[in-house]
Amino acid sequence: MPKKRRKLNKDFEKKINSIKKNVELVLAKIFDIDDEDIQKEYMSAFNGVVNLYDELKEDYEKKGFNDNSEVIMRNYDKSFSLFESEFEI
């Protein structure tokens, strides 16, 4: 049985690339924090966002665009918005 091809979506790929840049930017800002305790606090809070980005990217690379992709994207958006509202970056 031939392997099923994954469904691609150019707009979704653009969103993933944009998310990657946002995650990298926030991580760079976190690593620029001089106070180690504050840096750890920010990193701990941002880990959930990073994990959702990783999950989104991996899901898309393995399965392509699917119903779960949009769910993960919404969860990422909520998590990133929550981080932004609670922490000043």
VOGU-3710 file (C-alpha; in Angstrom, 3 decimals, decimal comma):
1> mpkkrrklnk> 0,000/0,000/0,000  1,519/3,359/-1,003  2,280/5,867/1,685  -0,358/8,596/1,996  0,930/12,023/1,005  0,607/14,775/3,550  -1,621/17,705/2,705  0,273/20,971/2,366  -1,036/24,473/2,928  1,085/27,478/1,876
11> dfekkinsik> -0,728/29,955/4,152  -0,285/27,654/7,128  3,425/27,271/6,343  3,747/31,068/6,329  2,064/31,212/9,740  4,440/28,572/11,103  7,443/30,547/9,794  6,073/33,725/11,356  5,550/31,909/14,659  9,121/30,605/14,511
21> knvelvlaki> 10,437/34,171/14,157  8,279/35,378/17,063  9,452/32,529/19,308  13,093/33,178/18,415  12,678/36,910/19,076  11,094/36,388/22,496  13,738/33,793/23,421  16,487/36,242/22,436  14,893/38,915/24,622  14,612/36,474/27,517
31> fdiddediqk> 18,276/35,479/27,179  19,200/39,190/27,256  17,741/39,567/30,759  20,616/40,079/33,197  18,882/38,958/36,391  19,098/35,155/36,419  16,019/34,671/38,610  13,853/36,831/36,366  15,257/35,111/33,293  14,319/31,696/34,731
41> eymsafngvv> 10,823/32,940/35,570  10,281/34,217/32,014  11,755/31,052/30,514  9,539/28,868/32,645  6,459/30,834/31,605  7,440/30,785/27,923  8,191/27,046/27,809  4,519/26,238/27,181  4,507/28,496/24,137  7,701/26,906/22,806
51> nlydelkedy> 6,284/23,421/23,333  3,137/24,297/21,385  5,257/25,704/18,549  7,308/22,486/18,478  4,138/20,389/18,480  2,638/22,465/15,665  5,776/22,235/13,531  6,225/18,506/14,103  2,546/17,740/13,414  2,688/19,666/10,145
61> ekkgfndnse> 5,954/18,040/9,046  4,671/14,520/9,755  0,971/14,718/8,881  0,610/17,888/6,866  -2,323/20,237/7,300  -5,198/18,599/9,196  -7,968/19,385/11,696  -5,516/19,028/14,576  -3,272/21,694/13,011  -5,864/24,394/13,544
71> vimrnydksf> -6,507/23,268/17,129  -2,798/23,441/17,950  -2,578/26,852/16,243  -5,445/28,224/18,358  -3,829/26,818/21,521  -0,539/28,436/20,535  -2,238/31,801/19,907  -3,976/31,674/23,296  -0,794/30,675/25,088  1,294/33,391/23,404
81> slfesefei> -1,340/36,044/24,144  -1,473/34,963/27,780  2,321/35,162/28,042  2,332/38,644/26,478  -0,370/39,855/28,854  1,435/38,577/31,960  5,036/39,398/31,071  6,582/42,502/29,549  8,942/41,691/26,735
//
